[in-house]
């Protein structure tokens, strides 16, 4: 059986050999409209974006007052998936809610 020399930096070399890029982040933005109900917006913020009821209400009010608001920052794929789920639910209920995912640099 061969002896393993623990003094070498082989573990570091292996880690450097398999360096991974950090996935980009996605900013999820909701936009206000005159048709989507406040209750619907709060419901998707709680069920899809896992916000507390209080945080969901504050975000909904920010969207309503300012015309848009950043809902959160997630890994880009997660942001895109949650945005798509939200838009699909909105369309199924007849709401024109607009949601954008913006890649952060």
C-alpha positions as CSV (number, residue, x, y, z in Angstrom):
1,X,0.0,0.0,0.0
2,X,1.4,3.4,-1.0
3,X,1.8,6.1,1.6
4,X,-0.2,9.3,1.2
5,X,1.9,12.4,1.7
6,X,-0.4,14.8,3.6
7,X,2.1,17.6,3.2
8,X,1.3,18.1,-0.5
9,X,-1.3,20.5,-1.8
10,X,-3.0,18.0,-3.9
11,X,-6.4,18.9,-2.4
12,X,-5.9,22.5,-3.3
13,X,-4.8,21.6,-6.9
14,X,-8.0,19.5,-7.3
15,X,-10.2,22.3,-6.1
16,X,-8.6,24.8,-8.4
17,X,-8.9,22.4,-11.3
18,X,-12.7,22.3,-10.7
19,X,-13.3,26.0,-10.1
20,X,-16.9,26.9,-10.8
21,X,-18.5,30.2,-11.9
22,X,-21.1,31.7,-9.6
23,X,-24.4,31.8,-11.5
24,X,-25.7,35.3,-12.2
25,X,-28.3,36.8,-9.9
26,X,-31.7,37.9,-11.2
27,X,-33.6,40.9,-9.8
28,X,-37.4,40.2,-9.9
29,X,-39.5,43.4,-10.5
30,X,-43.3,43.7,-10.3
31,X,-45.1,46.5,-12.1
32,X,-48.3,48.1,-11.1
33,X,-51.4,47.9,-13.3
34,X,-55.1,49.0,-12.9
35,X,-56.5,45.4,-13.0
36,X,-54.4,43.0,-10.9
37,X,-55.9,42.8,-7.4
38,X,-53.8,43.6,-4.4
39,X,-54.9,40.3,-2.9
40,X,-53.6,38.4,-5.8
41,X,-50.2,40.1,-5.6
42,X,-49.9,39.4,-1.9
43,X,-50.9,35.8,-2.5
44,X,-48.2,35.1,-5.1
45,X,-45.6,36.9,-2.9
46,X,-46.4,34.6,-0.1
47,X,-46.9,31.4,-2.0
48,X,-44.3,31.7,-4.8
49,X,-41.7,34.1,-3.3
50,X,-42.0,32.8,0.3
51,X,-42.5,36.3,1.8
52,X,-44.2,36.8,5.1
53,X,-47.7,38.3,5.0
54,X,-46.3,41.6,6.4
55,X,-43.5,41.7,3.9
56,X,-45.8,40.8,1.0
57,X,-48.2,43.6,2.0
58,X,-45.4,46.1,2.2
59,X,-44.0,45.1,-1.2
60,X,-47.5,45.2,-2.8
61,X,-48.0,48.7,-1.4
62,X,-44.6,49.7,-2.8
63,X,-45.6,48.4,-6.3
64,X,-48.9,50.3,-6.1
65,X,-47.4,53.6,-4.8
66,X,-44.2,53.7,-7.0
67,X,-45.3,51.9,-10.2
68,X,-42.9,49.1,-9.6
69,X,-40.8,47.4,-6.9
70,X,-38.0,44.9,-6.6
71,X,-39.4,41.8,-5.1
72,X,-36.1,40.0,-4.5
73,X,-32.8,38.9,-5.8
74,X,-32.3,35.2,-6.6
75,X,-30.1,33.0,-8.7
76,X,-31.1,33.9,-12.2
77,X,-32.8,30.5,-13.0
78,X,-34.8,30.6,-9.8
79,X,-35.8,34.2,-10.4
80,X,-36.9,33.3,-14.0
81,X,-38.9,30.3,-12.8
82,X,-40.7,32.2,-10.0
83,X,-41.5,35.0,-12.4
84,X,-42.9,32.6,-15.0
85,X,-45.0,30.8,-12.3
86,X,-46.4,34.2,-11.2
87,X,-47.2,35.3,-14.8
88,X,-48.9,32.0,-15.6
89,X,-51.0,32.2,-12.4
90,X,-51.9,35.8,-13.3
91,X,-53.0,35.0,-16.8
92,X,-55.0,32.0,-15.6
93,X,-57.0,34.4,-13.4
94,X,-57.3,37.1,-16.1
95,X,-54.7,39.5,-14.7
96,X,-52.2,41.4,-16.8
97,X,-49.5,41.5,-14.1
98,X,-46.1,42.3,-15.6
99,X,-43.0,40.8,-14.0
100,X,-39.5,41.2,-15.2
101,X,-36.2,39.5,-14.3
102,X,-33.2,41.6,-14.7
103,X,-29.7,40.1,-14.7
104,X,-27.4,41.7,-12.1
105,X,-23.9,42.5,-13.1
